[in-house]
Structure formats: C-alpha cells, structure tokens
Amino acid sequence: MEYCKLQIGCLIIALYIGMIYMRERRIYNIKKRDKLFDLLIIAGIFEIIVDGSTAYTVNHIDKIPGEVNLILHMFFF
C-alpha cells in the first residue's frame, strides 16, 4: 500500500473528474459527446491503474514473477 499512495490519490481525482463530467452532461441535457475527452479520461484511468500495478510489482520483485512485471511495464509504456 505504501508504494501506491500517489496512484490511488490520482485515481480518486480522475474518477471524481469523470463523475462530475457525466453528472453535468446529464443535468444540462447535453446530447453532443466529446469523444476525445471521453477517451482521454478512460485512458488516464487505465494508465493510473497500470502505474500503480508496476509500482507494486517493482517493490515486490521477490513475490511477483518477472514476466508479469515486464508485461505491466510494456502496458505502461
């Protein structure tokens, strides 16, 4: 847990921004979607999750196989 505090905080902020965006679209009845913004929010959340996973695997290299660490780093890059 101590290795992923930053990623958890960033994930909470990204999810909060996404929820505010969805709520405002629903409240003001906005039909037109900004697909690029939706894609960036989803990609950002995915990258934060992968970043937290790599932070965990790097600091627990004795418990996690090297292949898992390598695959997660490939997703991150």
Stockholm file with secondary structure:
# STOCKHOLM 1.0

chainA/1-77         MEYCKLQIGCLIIALYIGMIYMRERRIYNIKKRDKLFDLLIIAGIFEIIVDGSTAYTVNHIDKIPGEVNLILHMFFF
#=GR chainA/1-77 SS CTTSHHHHHHHHHHHHHHHHHHHHHHHTTCCCCCHHHHHHHHHHHHHHHHHHHHHHHHHTTTTSCHHHHHHHHHHHC
#=GC SS_cons        CTTSHHHHHHHHHHHHHHHHHHHHHHHTTCCCCCHHHHHHHHHHHHHHHHHHHHHHHHHTTTTSCHHHHHHHHHHHC
//
